[in-house]
């Protein structure tokens, strides 16, 4: 999906056009998800690993060009994300 424009990715993932999605995300009551994690990876050039507690599995968001040796680790409870120390 890296070669796709943000509007296409947002449409596929959320079912919304980019402008309404961004407007929703600007609300202080709205939490980010996979789209925002992927944006973090691209912006900071750092991989992210998410531990999904209910599945007891890791989901990896790699950054192309780097090894997954210093990822940012977070957990997902099904409701929100928390850092893992």
C-alpha positions as CSV (number, residue, x, y, z in Angstrom):
1,X,0.0,0.0,0.0
2,X,3.0,2.3,0.2
3,X,2.6,3.4,-3.4
4,X,-1.0,4.5,-2.9
5,X,-2.0,8.1,-2.3
6,X,-3.3,8.8,1.2
7,X,-6.8,9.4,0.0
8,X,-6.9,5.9,-1.5
9,X,-5.6,4.3,1.6
10,X,-8.1,6.2,3.8
11,X,-11.0,5.2,1.5
12,X,-10.0,1.6,1.6
13,X,-9.4,1.5,5.4
14,X,-12.1,3.7,6.7
15,X,-14.7,3.9,3.9
16,X,-14.5,7.7,4.1
17,X,-13.1,10.3,1.7
18,X,-9.9,12.0,2.9
19,X,-11.3,15.4,3.9
20,X,-14.2,14.0,6.1
21,X,-11.7,11.5,7.7
22,X,-9.3,14.3,8.6
23,X,-12.1,16.3,10.0
24,X,-13.2,13.4,12.2
25,X,-9.6,12.8,13.3
26,X,-9.3,16.5,14.4
27,X,-11.8,15.8,17.2
28,X,-10.2,15.4,20.7
29,X,-12.6,12.5,21.2
30,X,-11.3,10.5,18.2
31,X,-8.5,8.0,18.6
32,X,-6.1,7.0,15.9
33,X,-5.7,3.5,14.5
34,X,-3.7,1.6,11.8
35,X,-3.7,4.6,9.4
36,X,-2.1,6.8,12.0
37,X,0.4,4.1,13.0
38,X,1.5,3.7,9.4
39,X,1.9,7.5,9.1
40,X,4.1,7.5,12.3
41,X,6.3,4.8,10.7
42,X,6.7,6.8,7.5
43,X,7.2,10.1,9.3
44,X,9.7,8.9,12.0
45,X,11.2,6.1,9.8
46,X,10.8,3.8,12.7
47,X,9.0,0.4,12.8
48,X,6.1,-0.2,15.1
49,X,5.0,-3.5,16.7
50,X,1.5,-3.8,18.2
51,X,0.7,-6.5,20.6
52,X,-3.0,-7.4,20.3
53,X,-3.9,-8.6,23.8
54,X,-7.0,-10.5,22.9
55,X,-5.2,-12.5,20.2
56,X,-1.9,-12.6,22.0
57,X,-0.2,-11.8,18.7
58,X,2.1,-9.1,17.3
59,X,1.2,-7.0,14.3
60,X,4.2,-5.4,12.6
61,X,4.3,-2.1,10.8
62,X,7.8,-2.2,9.2
63,X,9.7,0.7,7.8
64,X,11.2,-0.2,4.5
65,X,15.0,0.1,4.5
66,X,15.6,-0.6,8.2
67,X,15.8,-3.7,10.3
68,X,13.1,-4.4,12.9
69,X,15.7,-4.1,15.7
70,X,14.5,-0.9,17.4
71,X,10.7,-0.9,17.0
72,X,8.3,1.2,19.0
73,X,6.2,-1.3,20.9
74,X,2.6,-0.7,21.9
75,X,-0.2,-2.9,23.0
76,X,-3.9,-2.7,21.8
77,X,-6.6,-3.7,24.2
78,X,-9.3,-3.6,21.6
79,X,-10.3,-0.1,22.8
80,X,-7.1,1.9,22.9
81,X,-3.3,1.7,22.5
82,X,-0.7,1.8,25.3
83,X,3.1,2.0,25.3
84,X,5.0,-1.1,26.2
85,X,8.2,-0.4,28.3
